[in-house]
Every structure is written in C-alpha cells, then in structure tokens.
Amino acid sequence: MPSPVSLRLPDDDLAIIDSAARRQGRSRTDFMRAAAVQAAEAVLLESTIIRMSAGGFAAFMAEIDKPGEPIPEMVEKLRRAQRRAAEG
C-alpha cells in the first residue's frame, strides 16, 4: 500500500511542476513520483561501486575497445542529414 508523503513547496515550484505534468498528461502526484524515483535511481547508479577481477576488467575493456556495429536506422538518419546539409 502506498505511503503518503507531504511536501511544502513554493507556489512558483508548483506552477512549474503542474505545467510539466499537464504537458505529459499526468497528474501532479504521478509526475512528482516519477521525477523523484528517477532522481533517486540516478543518485544510486552514480554511486554504485562495481567490483571485478583483473581478468574480468581486461575482458570488459576488450569488449569496449571493439569497433561498434552500425545501426541501420542511425546510418540512414546521418545520410539524410548530410544530404540536407549539402543541399542547404
């Protein structure tokens, strides 16, 4: 069952939050919950320590150093952008 959270916010902050929530077609509560969870996840991800063996790290770096595979949709978007730039 959800637990209630009470916040006291300045009217200017609420106006910004309400405007953004409306643009997304969401309620204030839903918008604020999603924003708070997203911010909390970002903090946790930024501060998570990943430990691995020297061999694991070497394997990880070897994968990172491999050339990437082209993504057909991205290649096409780049070609279209290049054509437009050449025409304009």
C-alpha positions in Angstrom: 0.0 0.0 0.0 1.4 3.4 -0.9 2.6 5.6 1.9 1.6 9.3 1.9 4.3 12.0 1.5 3.7 15.6 2.4 5.7 18.4 0.9 5.6 22.2 1.3 6.6 23.8 -1.9 6.6 27.5 -3.0 3.8 28.4 -5.5 6.4 29.0 -8.2 7.7 25.5 -7.9 4.2 24.1 -8.0 3.4 26.1 -11.1 6.4 24.6 -12.9 5.6 21.1 -11.8 1.9 21.5 -12.8 2.8 22.9 -16.2 5.2 20.0 -16.9 2.7 17.4 -15.6 0.0 18.8 -17.9 2.3 18.7 -20.9 2.8 15.0 -20.3 -0.9 14.4 -19.5 -0.1 13.3 -15.9 -1.3 14.2 -12.5 0.9 16.3 -10.2 1.3 13.3 -7.9 2.2 10.9 -10.7 4.7 13.4 -12.2 6.3 14.1 -8.9 6.5 10.4 -8.0 8.2 9.6 -11.3 10.6 12.6 -11.1 11.6 11.6 -7.5 12.1 8.0 -8.4 14.2 8.9 -11.5 16.4 11.3 -9.4 16.8 8.7 -6.7 17.8 6.0 -9.3 20.3 8.4 -10.9 22.0 9.0 -7.5 22.2 5.3 -6.7 23.6 4.4 -10.1 26.2 7.2 -9.9 27.4 6.0 -6.5 27.4 2.2 -7.2 30.8 0.6 -7.0 31.3 -2.2 -9.4 34.0 -4.7 -8.4 35.6 -7.2 -10.8 38.7 -9.3 -11.1 41.6 -8.2 -13.1 40.7 -10.7 -15.8 37.1 -9.6 -15.8 38.2 -6.0 -16.2 40.6 -6.9 -19.1 37.7 -8.7 -20.8 35.4 -5.7 -20.2 38.0 -3.4 -21.7 38.5 -5.7 -24.7 34.7 -5.5 -25.4 34.7 -1.7 -25.0 37.6 -1.4 -27.4 35.9 -3.3 -30.2 34.5 -1.3 -33.1 30.8 -0.8 -32.8 28.3 -2.3 -35.2 26.5 0.2 -37.4 22.8 0.7 -36.6 21.0 0.9 -40.0 18.4 3.5 -38.8 21.2 5.7 -37.5 23.2 5.4 -40.7 20.1 6.4 -42.7 19.4 9.4 -40.5 23.0 10.5 -40.9 22.8 10.2 -44.6 19.6 12.2 -44.8 21.1 14.9 -42.6 24.2 15.0 -44.7 22.1 15.4 -47.9 20.1 18.2 -46.4 23.3 20.0 -45.3 24.7 19.6 -48.8 21.5 21.0 -50.4 21.0 23.8 -47.9 
